[in-house]
């Protein structure tokens, strides 16, 4: 699990074709890798990847054909910057929201404009993910935790503050760019519960309970 709070920006140093898969070698000069071992997870631009080996300033990881096909990684080129975050530990501060690193779909930046010192961006999301995007809810974009400011049909708006622009790849988000999207895990669990899945039939956590306690709004 991750938080969506990017710890460093790395760079794709090289990639190797391994059959249908690829092996990424990633520079991580500003990320502390001293406690990273083979088998650990690192979130790379929103995608949870398993470390094969790690040096003082770099690590390598394999990317499956499924991950390549369902994320923006097919468009990734040597030299491109990537957001990096190590997995949560019991002492990690949860500054963003719970992020699994399992990308739900690829969205697109459709508008970018100045908003004071920040940048407002509008994102178009795949149709099957629209129901999980809520105003003032959370969404993960390329490994960055954002609050949704507004939702209009298949599009939603975020505000990118100067710190995020400087410390992540968000500053390079341009109109037309594809981005990895992960919706809020809680939204998915709520859908499963409200759909009446067999395991939830006898649960005391019902739609009525959630409304009464402010977790969801009445339509």
PyMOL commands that place a pseudoatom at each C-alpha (Angstrom):
pseudoatom trace, name=CA, resn=UNK, resi=1, chain=A, elem=C, hetatm=0, pos=[0.000, 0.000, 0.000]
pseudoatom trace, name=CA, resn=UNK, resi=2, chain=A, elem=C, hetatm=0, pos=[1.005, 3.601, -0.631]
pseudoatom trace, name=CA, resn=UNK, resi=3, chain=A, elem=C, hetatm=0, pos=[-0.223, 7.108, 0.205]
pseudoatom trace, name=CA, resn=UNK, resi=4, chain=A, elem=C, hetatm=0, pos=[0.042, 9.056, -3.043]
pseudoatom trace, name=CA, resn=UNK, resi=5, chain=A, elem=C, hetatm=0, pos=[2.651, 11.340, -1.470]
pseudoatom trace, name=CA, resn=UNK, resi=6, chain=A, elem=C, hetatm=0, pos=[5.566, 11.209, -3.915]
pseudoatom trace, name=CA, resn=UNK, resi=7, chain=A, elem=C, hetatm=0, pos=[8.929, 10.807, -2.190]
pseudoatom trace, name=CA, resn=UNK, resi=8, chain=A, elem=C, hetatm=0, pos=[11.192, 11.400, -5.183]
pseudoatom trace, name=CA, resn=UNK, resi=9, chain=A, elem=C, hetatm=0, pos=[11.251, 11.855, -8.930]
pseudoatom trace, name=CA, resn=UNK, resi=10, chain=A, elem=C, hetatm=0, pos=[13.361, 9.262, -10.703]
pseudoatom trace, name=CA, resn=UNK, resi=11, chain=A, elem=C, hetatm=0, pos=[14.276, 8.644, -14.311]
pseudoatom trace, name=CA, resn=UNK, resi=12, chain=A, elem=C, hetatm=0, pos=[13.972, 5.641, -16.607]
pseudoatom trace, name=CA, resn=UNK, resi=13, chain=A, elem=C, hetatm=0, pos=[17.630, 4.927, -17.304]
pseudoatom trace, name=CA, resn=UNK, resi=14, chain=A, elem=C, hetatm=0, pos=[17.090, 1.976, -19.636]
pseudoatom trace, name=CA, resn=UNK, resi=15, chain=A, elem=C, hetatm=0, pos=[14.580, -0.686, -20.590]
pseudoatom trace, name=CA, resn=UNK, resi=16, chain=A, elem=C, hetatm=0, pos=[15.007, -4.192, -21.922]
pseudoatom trace, name=CA, resn=UNK, resi=17, chain=A, elem=C, hetatm=0, pos=[12.535, -6.321, -23.819]
pseudoatom trace, name=CA, resn=UNK, resi=18, chain=A, elem=C, hetatm=0, pos=[12.015, -9.666, -22.073]
pseudoatom trace, name=CA, resn=UNK, resi=19, chain=A, elem=C, hetatm=0, pos=[9.695, -11.492, -24.438]
pseudoatom trace, name=CA, resn=UNK, resi=20, chain=A, elem=C, hetatm=0, pos=[6.376, -9.674, -24.145]
pseudoatom trace, name=CA, resn=UNK, resi=21, chain=A, elem=C, hetatm=0, pos=[7.470, -8.100, -20.860]
pseudoatom trace, name=CA, resn=UNK, resi=22, chain=A, elem=C, hetatm=0, pos=[9.989, -5.345, -20.179]
pseudoatom trace, name=CA, resn=UNK, resi=23, chain=A, elem=C, hetatm=0, pos=[12.621, -4.721, -17.535]
pseudoatom trace, name=CA, resn=UNK, resi=24, chain=A, elem=C, hetatm=0, pos=[12.956, -1.153, -16.297]
pseudoatom trace, name=CA, resn=UNK, resi=25, chain=A, elem=C, hetatm=0, pos=[16.157, 0.237, -14.795]
pseudoatom trace, name=CA, resn=UNK, resi=26, chain=A, elem=C, hetatm=0, pos=[15.269, 3.337, -12.820]
pseudoatom trace, name=CA, resn=UNK, resi=27, chain=A, elem=C, hetatm=0, pos=[17.555, 6.030, -11.434]
pseudoatom trace, name=CA, resn=UNK, resi=28, chain=A, elem=C, hetatm=0, pos=[16.458, 7.159, -7.984]
pseudoatom trace, name=CA, resn=UNK, resi=29, chain=A, elem=C, hetatm=0, pos=[19.210, 9.505, -6.836]
pseudoatom trace, name=CA, resn=UNK, resi=30, chain=A, elem=C, hetatm=0, pos=[17.054, 11.292, -4.247]
pseudoatom trace, name=CA, resn=UNK, resi=31, chain=A, elem=C, hetatm=0, pos=[15.185, 8.258, -2.876]
pseudoatom trace, name=CA, resn=UNK, resi=32, chain=A, elem=C, hetatm=0, pos=[16.598, 6.439, 0.150]
pseudoatom trace, name=CA, resn=UNK, resi=33, chain=A, elem=C, hetatm=0, pos=[17.053, 2.862, -1.058]
pseudoatom trace, name=CA, resn=UNK, resi=34, chain=A, elem=C, hetatm=0, pos=[19.139, 1.621, 1.874]
pseudoatom trace, name=CA, resn=UNK, resi=35, chain=A, elem=C, hetatm=0, pos=[16.210, -0.362, 3.284]
pseudoatom trace, name=CA, resn=UNK, resi=36, chain=A, elem=C, hetatm=0, pos=[14.900, -1.639, -0.069]
pseudoatom trace, name=CA, resn=UNK, resi=37, chain=A, elem=C, hetatm=0, pos=[15.370, -5.324, -0.796]
pseudoatom trace, name=CA, resn=UNK, resi=38, chain=A, elem=C, hetatm=0, pos=[14.510, -7.744, -3.585]
pseudoatom trace, name=CA, resn=UNK, resi=39, chain=A, elem=C, hetatm=0, pos=[10.769, -8.399, -3.446]
pseudoatom trace, name=CA, resn=UNK, resi=40, chain=A, elem=C, hetatm=0, pos=[9.842, -5.028, -1.962]
pseudoatom trace, name=CA, resn=UNK, resi=41, chain=A, elem=C, hetatm=0, pos=[7.258, -2.847, -3.682]
pseudoatom trace, name=CA, resn=UNK, resi=42, chain=A, elem=C, hetatm=0, pos=[7.799, 0.635, -5.076]
pseudoatom trace, name=CA, resn=UNK, resi=43, chain=A, elem=C, hetatm=0, pos=[5.096, 2.751, -6.679]
pseudoatom trace, name=CA, resn=UNK, resi=44, chain=A, elem=C, hetatm=0, pos=[6.325, 4.053, -10.044]
pseudoatom trace, name=CA, resn=UNK, resi=45, chain=A, elem=C, hetatm=0, pos=[4.042, 6.757, -11.458]
pseudoatom trace, name=CA, resn=UNK, resi=46, chain=A, elem=C, hetatm=0, pos=[1.049, 5.086, -9.855]
pseudoatom trace, name=CA, resn=UNK, resi=47, chain=A, elem=C, hetatm=0, pos=[1.986, 1.469, -10.627]
pseudoatom trace, name=CA, resn=UNK, resi=48, chain=A, elem=C, hetatm=0, pos=[3.025, -0.967, -7.900]
pseudoatom trace, name=CA, resn=UNK, resi=49, chain=A, elem=C, hetatm=0, pos=[6.168, -2.761, -9.101]
pseudoatom trace, name=CA, resn=UNK, resi=50, chain=A, elem=C, hetatm=0, pos=[8.346, -5.395, -7.442]
pseudoatom trace, name=CA, resn=UNK, resi=51, chain=A, elem=C, hetatm=0, pos=[12.026, -4.612, -6.953]
pseudoatom trace, name=CA, resn=UNK, resi=52, chain=A, elem=C, hetatm=0, pos=[14.399, -7.171, -8.459]
pseudoatom trace, name=CA, resn=UNK, resi=53, chain=A, elem=C, hetatm=0, pos=[17.561, -5.558, -7.157]
pseudoatom trace, name=CA, resn=UNK, resi=54, chain=A, elem=C, hetatm=0, pos=[18.489, -2.186, -5.740]
pseudoatom trace, name=CA, resn=UNK, resi=55, chain=A, elem=C, hetatm=0, pos=[21.730, -0.267, -5.548]
pseudoatom trace, name=CA, resn=UNK, resi=56, chain=A, elem=C, hetatm=0, pos=[22.502, 2.945, -3.723]
pseudoatom trace, name=CA, resn=UNK, resi=57, chain=A, elem=C, hetatm=0, pos=[20.845, 5.139, -6.347]
pseudoatom trace, name=CA, resn=UNK, resi=58, chain=A, elem=C, hetatm=0, pos=[18.943, 2.834, -8.696]
pseudoatom trace, name=CA, resn=UNK, resi=59, chain=A, elem=C, hetatm=0, pos=[16.756, -0.246, -8.926]
pseudoatom trace, name=CA, resn=UNK, resi=60, chain=A, elem=C, hetatm=0, pos=[15.362, -2.608, -11.546]
pseudoatom trace, name=CA, resn=UNK, resi=61, chain=A, elem=C, hetatm=0, pos=[11.912, -4.111, -11.946]
pseudoatom trace, name=CA, resn=UNK, resi=62, chain=A, elem=C, hetatm=0, pos=[10.004, -6.248, -14.435]
pseudoatom trace, name=CA, resn=UNK, resi=63, chain=A, elem=C, hetatm=0, pos=[6.822, -4.934, -16.044]
pseudoatom trace, name=CA, resn=UNK, resi=64, chain=A, elem=C, hetatm=0, pos=[4.335, -7.503, -17.349]
pseudoatom trace, name=CA, resn=UNK, resi=65, chain=A, elem=C, hetatm=0, pos=[2.562, -7.282, -20.686]
pseudoatom trace, name=CA, resn=UNK, resi=66, chain=A, elem=C, hetatm=0, pos=[-0.729, -6.732, -18.831]
pseudoatom trace, name=CA, resn=UNK, resi=67, chain=A, elem=C, hetatm=0, pos=[0.691, -3.741, -16.964]
pseudoatom trace, name=CA, resn=UNK, resi=68, chain=A, elem=C, hetatm=0, pos=[2.181, -2.322, -20.147]
pseudoatom trace, name=CA, resn=UNK, resi=69, chain=A, elem=C, hetatm=0, pos=[-1.179, -2.609, -21.902]
pseudoatom trace, name=CA, resn=UNK, resi=70, chain=A, elem=C, hetatm=0, pos=[-3.297, -1.144, -19.091]
pseudoatom trace, name=CA, resn=UNK, resi=71, chain=A, elem=C, hetatm=0, pos=[-1.112, 1.827, -18.109]
pseudoatom trace, name=CA, resn=UNK, resi=72, chain=A, elem=C, hetatm=0, pos=[0.849, 4.608, -19.787]
pseudoatom trace, name=CA, resn=UNK, resi=73, chain=A, elem=C, hetatm=0, pos=[4.055, 2.571, -19.618]
pseudoatom trace, name=CA, resn=UNK, resi=74, chain=A, elem=C, hetatm=0, pos=[3.951, 1.627, -23.304]
pseudoatom trace, name=CA, resn=UNK, resi=75, chain=A, elem=C, hetatm=0, pos=[4.597, 5.326, -23.999]
pseudoatom trace, name=CA, resn=UNK, resi=76, chain=A, elem=C, hetatm=0, pos=[7.429, 5.599, -21.491]
pseudoatom trace, name=CA, resn=UNK, resi=77, chain=A, elem=C, hetatm=0, pos=[10.813, 6.351, -23.062]
pseudoatom trace, name=CA, resn=UNK, resi=78, chain=A, elem=C, hetatm=0, pos=[14.365, 6.270, -21.737]
pseudoatom trace, name=CA, resn=UNK, resi=79, chain=A, elem=C, hetatm=0, pos=[15.051, 9.535, -19.938]
pseudoatom trace, name=CA, resn=UNK, resi=80, chain=A, elem=C, hetatm=0, pos=[11.434, 10.112, -18.905]
pseudoatom trace, name=CA, resn=UNK, resi=81, chain=A, elem=C, hetatm=0, pos=[10.796, 11.196, -15.316]
pseudoatom trace, name=CA, resn=UNK, resi=82, chain=A, elem=C, hetatm=0, pos=[8.717, 8.985, -12.998]
pseudoatom trace, name=CA, resn=UNK, resi=83, chain=A, elem=C, hetatm=0, pos=[7.174, 9.544, -9.566]
pseudoatom trace, name=CA, resn=UNK, resi=84, chain=A, elem=C, hetatm=0, pos=[8.477, 7.234, -6.846]
pseudoatom trace, name=CA, resn=UNK, resi=85, chain=A, elem=C, hetatm=0, pos=[7.093, 6.172, -3.473]
pseudoatom trace, name=CA, resn=UNK, resi=86, chain=A, elem=C, hetatm=0, pos=[8.176, 3.305, -1.243]
pseudoatom trace, name=CA, resn=UNK, resi=87, chain=A, elem=C, hetatm=0, pos=[5.535, 1.088, 0.338]
pseudoatom trace, name=CA, resn=UNK, resi=88, chain=A, elem=C, hetatm=0, pos=[3.838, 2.030, 3.606]
pseudoatom trace, name=CA, resn=UNK, resi=89, chain=A, elem=C, hetatm=0, pos=[5.350, 0.864, 6.871]
pseudoatom trace, name=CA, resn=UNK, resi=90, chain=A, elem=C, hetatm=0, pos=[3.728, 0.880, 10.345]
pseudoatom trace, name=CA, resn=UNK, resi=91, chain=A, elem=C, hetatm=0, pos=[5.433, 4.227, 11.045]
pseudoatom trace, name=CA, resn=UNK, resi=92, chain=A, elem=C, hetatm=0, pos=[4.629, 5.951, 7.742]
pseudoatom trace, name=CA, resn=UNK, resi=93, chain=A, elem=C, hetatm=0, pos=[2.532, 9.111, 8.024]
pseudoatom trace, name=CA, resn=UNK, resi=94, chain=A, elem=C, hetatm=0, pos=[-0.632, 8.804, 5.927]
pseudoatom trace, name=CA, resn=UNK, resi=95, chain=A, elem=C, hetatm=0, pos=[-0.545, 12.225, 4.332]
pseudoatom trace, name=CA, resn=UNK, resi=96, chain=A, elem=C, hetatm=0, pos=[-2.568, 11.420, 1.221]
pseudoatom trace, name=CA, resn=UNK, resi=97, chain=A, elem=C, hetatm=0, pos=[-5.017, 8.527, 0.923]
pseudoatom trace, name=CA, resn=UNK, resi=98, chain=A, elem=C, hetatm=0, pos=[-4.755, 4.755, 0.615]
pseudoatom trace, name=CA, resn=UNK, resi=99, chain=A, elem=C, hetatm=0, pos=[-3.322, 3.849, -2.793]
pseudoatom trace, name=CA, resn=UNK, resi=100, chain=A, elem=C, hetatm=0, pos=[-2.895, 0.250, -3.959]
pseudoatom trace, name=CA, resn=UNK, resi=101, chain=A, elem=C, hetatm=0, pos=[-0.772, 0.906, -7.028]
pseudoatom trace, name=CA, resn=UNK, resi=102, chain=A, elem=C, hetatm=0, pos=[-3.226, -1.029, -9.190]
pseudoatom trace, name=CA, resn=UNK, resi=103, chain=A, elem=C, hetatm=0, pos=[-4.125, 1.321, -12.033]
pseudoatom trace, name=CA, resn=UNK, resi=104, chain=A, elem=C, hetatm=0, pos=[-7.836, 1.348, -12.904]
pseudoatom trace, name=CA, resn=UNK, resi=105, chain=A, elem=C, hetatm=0, pos=[-7.499, 3.048, -16.267]
pseudoatom trace, name=CA, resn=UNK, resi=106, chain=A, elem=C, hetatm=0, pos=[-5.750, 5.679, -18.349]
pseudoatom trace, name=CA, resn=UNK, resi=107, chain=A, elem=C, hetatm=0, pos=[-7.166, 9.198, -18.349]
pseudoatom trace, name=CA, resn=UNK, resi=108, chain=A, elem=C, hetatm=0, pos=[-6.256, 12.291, -20.334]
pseudoatom trace, name=CA, resn=UNK, resi=109, chain=A, elem=C, hetatm=0, pos=[-5.451, 15.889, -19.420]
pseudoatom trace, name=CA, resn=UNK, resi=110, chain=A, elem=C, hetatm=0, pos=[-7.954, 17.951, -21.436]
pseudoatom trace, name=CA, resn=UNK, resi=111, chain=A, elem=C, hetatm=0, pos=[-7.419, 21.423, -19.964]
pseudoatom trace, name=CA, resn=UNK, resi=112, chain=A, elem=C, hetatm=0, pos=[-4.718, 23.256, -18.034]
pseudoatom trace, name=CA, resn=UNK, resi=113, chain=A, elem=C, hetatm=0, pos=[-4.942, 26.823, -16.787]
pseudoatom trace, name=CA, resn=UNK, resi=114, chain=A, elem=C, hetatm=0, pos=[-3.399, 29.107, -14.210]
pseudoatom trace, name=CA, resn=UNK, resi=115, chain=A, elem=C, hetatm=0, pos=[-5.353, 29.455, -10.954]
pseudoatom trace, name=CA, resn=UNK, resi=116, chain=A, elem=C, hetatm=0, pos=[-3.481, 31.898, -8.747]
pseudoatom trace, name=CA, resn=UNK, resi=117, chain=A, elem=C, hetatm=0, pos=[-0.138, 30.283, -7.917]
pseudoatom trace, name=CA, resn=UNK, resi=118, chain=A, elem=C, hetatm=0, pos=[-1.551, 26.843, -8.690]
pseudoatom trace, name=CA, resn=UNK, resi=119, chain=A, elem=C, hetatm=0, pos=[-2.543, 25.098, -11.904]
pseudoatom trace, name=CA, resn=UNK, resi=120, chain=A, elem=C, hetatm=0, pos=[-6.095, 23.841, -12.446]
pseudoatom trace, name=CA, resn=UNK, resi=121, chain=A, elem=C, hetatm=0, pos=[-6.282, 20.730, -14.609]
pseudoatom trace, name=CA, resn=UNK, resi=122, chain=A, elem=C, hetatm=0, pos=[-9.292, 18.988, -16.061]
pseudoatom trace, name=CA, resn=UNK, resi=123, chain=A, elem=C, hetatm=0, pos=[-9.053, 15.234, -16.577]
pseudoatom trace, name=CA, resn=UNK, resi=124, chain=A, elem=C, hetatm=0, pos=[-11.194, 13.005, -18.778]
pseudoatom trace, name=CA, resn=UNK, resi=125, chain=A, elem=C, hetatm=0, pos=[-11.710, 9.584, -17.246]
pseudoatom trace, name=CA, resn=UNK, resi=126, chain=A, elem=C, hetatm=0, pos=[-12.784, 6.285, -18.846]
pseudoatom trace, name=CA, resn=UNK, resi=127, chain=A, elem=C, hetatm=0, pos=[-16.568, 5.817, -18.741]
pseudoatom trace, name=CA, resn=UNK, resi=128, chain=A, elem=C, hetatm=0, pos=[-16.391, 2.831, -16.388]
pseudoatom trace, name=CA, resn=UNK, resi=129, chain=A, elem=C, hetatm=0, pos=[-14.608, 4.886, -13.712]
pseudoatom trace, name=CA, resn=UNK, resi=130, chain=A, elem=C, hetatm=0, pos=[-16.867, 7.950, -13.665]
pseudoatom trace, name=CA, resn=UNK, resi=131, chain=A, elem=C, hetatm=0, pos=[-19.077, 6.564, -10.886]
pseudoatom trace, name=CA, resn=UNK, resi=132, chain=A, elem=C, hetatm=0, pos=[-16.096, 6.368, -8.522]
pseudoatom trace, name=CA, resn=UNK, resi=133, chain=A, elem=C, hetatm=0, pos=[-15.110, 10.028, -8.902]
pseudoatom trace, name=CA, resn=UNK, resi=134, chain=A, elem=C, hetatm=0, pos=[-16.780, 12.311, -6.347]
pseudoatom trace, name=CA, resn=UNK, resi=135, chain=A, elem=C, hetatm=0, pos=[-16.408, 15.998, -5.576]
pseudoatom trace, name=CA, resn=UNK, resi=136, chain=A, elem=C, hetatm=0, pos=[-14.028, 16.429, -2.607]
pseudoatom trace, name=CA, resn=UNK, resi=137, chain=A, elem=C, hetatm=0, pos=[-13.099, 12.768, -2.923]
pseudoatom trace, name=CA, resn=UNK, resi=138, chain=A, elem=C, hetatm=0, pos=[-9.615, 11.424, -3.602]
pseudoatom trace, name=CA, resn=UNK, resi=139, chain=A, elem=C, hetatm=0, pos=[-8.023, 10.197, -6.812]
pseudoatom trace, name=CA, resn=UNK, resi=140, chain=A, elem=C, hetatm=0, pos=[-4.502, 9.040, -7.633]
pseudoatom trace, name=CA, resn=UNK, resi=141, chain=A, elem=C, hetatm=0, pos=[-2.926, 10.394, -10.835]
pseudoatom trace, name=CA, resn=UNK, resi=142, chain=A, elem=C, hetatm=0, pos=[0.490, 9.018, -11.833]
pseudoatom trace, name=CA, resn=UNK, resi=143, chain=A, elem=C, hetatm=0, pos=[1.077, 8.126, -8.194]
pseudoatom trace, name=CA, resn=UNK, resi=144, chain=A, elem=C, hetatm=0, pos=[0.033, 11.546, -6.827]
pseudoatom trace, name=CA, resn=UNK, resi=145, chain=A, elem=C, hetatm=0, pos=[-2.868, 11.921, -4.397]
pseudoatom trace, name=CA, resn=UNK, resi=146, chain=A, elem=C, hetatm=0, pos=[-5.277, 14.685, -5.427]
pseudoatom trace, name=CA, resn=UNK, resi=147, chain=A, elem=C, hetatm=0, pos=[-8.575, 16.028, -4.140]
pseudoatom trace, name=CA, resn=UNK, resi=148, chain=A, elem=C, hetatm=0, pos=[-11.321, 16.265, -6.765]
pseudoatom trace, name=CA, resn=UNK, resi=149, chain=A, elem=C, hetatm=0, pos=[-12.593, 19.857, -6.931]
pseudoatom trace, name=CA, resn=UNK, resi=150, chain=A, elem=C, hetatm=0, pos=[-15.389, 19.415, -9.448]
pseudoatom trace, name=CA, resn=UNK, resi=151, chain=A, elem=C, hetatm=0, pos=[-17.032, 16.710, -11.552]
pseudoatom trace, name=CA, resn=UNK, resi=152, chain=A, elem=C, hetatm=0, pos=[-18.795, 17.341, -14.852]
pseudoatom trace, name=CA, resn=UNK, resi=153, chain=A, elem=C, hetatm=0, pos=[-19.871, 14.188, -16.694]
pseudoatom trace, name=CA, resn=UNK, resi=154, chain=A, elem=C, hetatm=0, pos=[-16.790, 12.153, -17.652]
pseudoatom trace, name=CA, resn=UNK, resi=155, chain=A, elem=C, hetatm=0, pos=[-14.422, 14.938, -16.596]
pseudoatom trace, name=CA, resn=UNK, resi=156, chain=A, elem=C, hetatm=0, pos=[-13.160, 16.126, -13.226]
pseudoatom trace, name=CA, resn=UNK, resi=157, chain=A, elem=C, hetatm=0, pos=[-10.951, 18.966, -12.068]
pseudoatom trace, name=CA, resn=UNK, resi=158, chain=A, elem=C, hetatm=0, pos=[-7.983, 19.049, -9.721]
pseudoatom trace, name=CA, resn=UNK, resi=159, chain=A, elem=C, hetatm=0, pos=[-5.828, 21.869, -8.390]
pseudoatom trace, name=CA, resn=UNK, resi=160, chain=A, elem=C, hetatm=0, pos=[-2.056, 21.364, -8.435]
pseudoatom trace, name=CA, resn=UNK, resi=161, chain=A, elem=C, hetatm=0, pos=[-0.267, 23.488, -5.844]
pseudoatom trace, name=CA, resn=UNK, resi=162, chain=A, elem=C, hetatm=0, pos=[3.259, 24.877, -6.435]
pseudoatom trace, name=CA, resn=UNK, resi=163, chain=A, elem=C, hetatm=0, pos=[4.902, 22.298, -4.137]
pseudoatom trace, name=CA, resn=UNK, resi=164, chain=A, elem=C, hetatm=0, pos=[3.387, 19.413, -6.119]
pseudoatom trace, name=CA, resn=UNK, resi=165, chain=A, elem=C, hetatm=0, pos=[4.358, 21.059, -9.401]
pseudoatom trace, name=CA, resn=UNK, resi=166, chain=A, elem=C, hetatm=0, pos=[7.963, 21.269, -8.204]
pseudoatom trace, name=CA, resn=UNK, resi=167, chain=A, elem=C, hetatm=0, pos=[8.327, 17.937, -6.395]
pseudoatom trace, name=CA, resn=UNK, resi=168, chain=A, elem=C, hetatm=0, pos=[6.545, 15.587, -8.838]
pseudoatom trace, name=CA, resn=UNK, resi=169, chain=A, elem=C, hetatm=0, pos=[6.076, 15.144, -12.571]
pseudoatom trace, name=CA, resn=UNK, resi=170, chain=A, elem=C, hetatm=0, pos=[2.788, 17.087, -12.429]
pseudoatom trace, name=CA, resn=UNK, resi=171, chain=A, elem=C, hetatm=0, pos=[4.555, 20.190, -13.700]
pseudoatom trace, name=CA, resn=UNK, resi=172, chain=A, elem=C, hetatm=0, pos=[5.035, 18.429, -17.045]
pseudoatom trace, name=CA, resn=UNK, resi=173, chain=A, elem=C, hetatm=0, pos=[1.367, 17.443, -17.442]
pseudoatom trace, name=CA, resn=UNK, resi=174, chain=A, elem=C, hetatm=0, pos=[0.230, 18.969, -20.738]
pseudoatom trace, name=CA, resn=UNK, resi=175, chain=A, elem=C, hetatm=0, pos=[-3.086, 18.877, -22.581]
pseudoatom trace, name=CA, resn=UNK, resi=176, chain=A, elem=C, hetatm=0, pos=[-3.433, 15.560, -24.392]
pseudoatom trace, name=CA, resn=UNK, resi=177, chain=A, elem=C, hetatm=0, pos=[-1.142, 13.664, -22.051]
pseudoatom trace, name=CA, resn=UNK, resi=178, chain=A, elem=C, hetatm=0, pos=[-2.257, 10.243, -20.844]
pseudoatom trace, name=CA, resn=UNK, resi=179, chain=A, elem=C, hetatm=0, pos=[-2.100, 9.617, -17.106]
pseudoatom trace, name=CA, resn=UNK, resi=180, chain=A, elem=C, hetatm=0, pos=[-2.489, 6.576, -14.851]
pseudoatom trace, name=CA, resn=UNK, resi=181, chain=A, elem=C, hetatm=0, pos=[-5.675, 6.732, -12.782]
pseudoatom trace, name=CA, resn=UNK, resi=182, chain=A, elem=C, hetatm=0, pos=[-6.560, 4.879, -9.602]
pseudoatom trace, name=CA, resn=UNK, resi=183, chain=A, elem=C, hetatm=0, pos=[-9.905, 5.641, -8.008]
pseudoatom trace, name=CA, resn=UNK, resi=184, chain=A, elem=C, hetatm=0, pos=[-10.418, 5.741, -4.252]
pseudoatom trace, name=CA, resn=UNK, resi=185, chain=A, elem=C, hetatm=0, pos=[-10.319, 2.221, -2.811]
pseudoatom trace, name=CA, resn=UNK, resi=186, chain=A, elem=C, hetatm=0, pos=[-13.106, 3.123, -0.367]
pseudoatom trace, name=CA, resn=UNK, resi=187, chain=A, elem=C, hetatm=0, pos=[-15.396, 3.995, -3.283]
pseudoatom trace, name=CA, resn=UNK, resi=188, chain=A, elem=C, hetatm=0, pos=[-14.882, 0.518, -4.722]
pseudoatom trace, name=CA, resn=UNK, resi=189, chain=A, elem=C, hetatm=0, pos=[-15.631, -1.151, -1.389]
pseudoatom trace, name=CA, resn=UNK, resi=190, chain=A, elem=C, hetatm=0, pos=[-18.772, 0.934, -0.982]
pseudoatom trace, name=CA, resn=UNK, resi=191, chain=A, elem=C, hetatm=0, pos=[-19.968, -0.111, -4.414]
pseudoatom trace, name=CA, resn=UNK, resi=192, chain=A, elem=C, hetatm=0, pos=[-19.393, -3.759, -3.563]
pseudoatom trace, name=CA, resn=UNK, resi=193, chain=A, elem=C, hetatm=0, pos=[-21.301, -3.347, -0.299]
pseudoatom trace, name=CA, resn=UNK, resi=194, chain=A, elem=C, hetatm=0, pos=[-24.241, -1.453, -1.778]
pseudoatom trace, name=CA, resn=UNK, resi=195, chain=A, elem=C, hetatm=0, pos=[-24.488, -3.863, -4.683]
pseudoatom trace, name=CA, resn=UNK, resi=196, chain=A, elem=C, hetatm=0, pos=[-25.483, -6.498, -2.158]
pseudoatom trace, name=CA, resn=UNK, resi=197, chain=A, elem=C, hetatm=0, pos=[-22.644, -8.944, -2.639]
pseudoatom trace, name=CA, resn=UNK, resi=198, chain=A, elem=C, hetatm=0, pos=[-23.274, -12.274, -0.937]
pseudoatom trace, name=CA, resn=UNK, resi=199, chain=A, elem=C, hetatm=0, pos=[-20.683, -11.650, 1.780]
pseudoatom trace, name=CA, resn=UNK, resi=200, chain=A, elem=C, hetatm=0, pos=[-22.303, -8.318, 2.657]
pseudoatom trace, name=CA, resn=UNK, resi=201, chain=A, elem=C, hetatm=0, pos=[-25.879, -9.583, 2.966]
pseudoatom trace, name=CA, resn=UNK, resi=202, chain=A, elem=C, hetatm=0, pos=[-25.734, -9.939, 6.760]
pseudoatom trace, name=CA, resn=UNK, resi=203, chain=A, elem=C, hetatm=0, pos=[-23.542, -6.920, 7.364]
pseudoatom trace, name=CA, resn=UNK, resi=204, chain=A, elem=C, hetatm=0, pos=[-24.732, -4.214, 9.769]
pseudoatom trace, name=CA, resn=UNK, resi=205, chain=A, elem=C, hetatm=0, pos=[-23.048, -1.645, 7.520]
pseudoatom trace, name=CA, resn=UNK, resi=206, chain=A, elem=C, hetatm=0, pos=[-25.970, -0.898, 5.200]
pseudoatom trace, name=CA, resn=UNK, resi=207, chain=A, elem=C, hetatm=0, pos=[-26.752, 2.006, 2.872]
pseudoatom trace, name=CA, resn=UNK, resi=208, chain=A, elem=C, hetatm=0, pos=[-29.029, 3.420, 5.592]
pseudoatom trace, name=CA, resn=UNK, resi=209, chain=A, elem=C, hetatm=0, pos=[-26.227, 3.188, 8.147]
pseudoatom trace, name=CA, resn=UNK, resi=210, chain=A, elem=C, hetatm=0, pos=[-23.800, 4.955, 5.799]
pseudoatom trace, name=CA, resn=UNK, resi=211, chain=A, elem=C, hetatm=0, pos=[-26.279, 7.780, 5.113]
pseudoatom trace, name=CA, resn=UNK, resi=212, chain=A, elem=C, hetatm=0, pos=[-27.069, 8.278, 8.800]
pseudoatom trace, name=CA, resn=UNK, resi=213, chain=A, elem=C, hetatm=0, pos=[-23.384, 8.555, 9.645]
pseudoatom trace, name=CA, resn=UNK, resi=214, chain=A, elem=C, hetatm=0, pos=[-22.520, 10.902, 6.796]
pseudoatom trace, name=CA, resn=UNK, resi=215, chain=A, elem=C, hetatm=0, pos=[-20.520, 8.533, 4.594]
pseudoatom trace, name=CA, resn=UNK, resi=216, chain=A, elem=C, hetatm=0, pos=[-22.867, 8.910, 1.614]
pseudoatom trace, name=CA, resn=UNK, resi=217, chain=A, elem=C, hetatm=0, pos=[-25.525, 11.420, 0.672]
pseudoatom trace, name=CA, resn=UNK, resi=218, chain=A, elem=C, hetatm=0, pos=[-29.147, 10.743, -0.115]
pseudoatom trace, name=CA, resn=UNK, resi=219, chain=A, elem=C, hetatm=0, pos=[-29.928, 11.170, -3.799]
for i in range(1, 219): cmd.bond("trace and resi %d" % i, "trace and resi %d" % (i + 1))
show_as sticks, trace
zoom trace
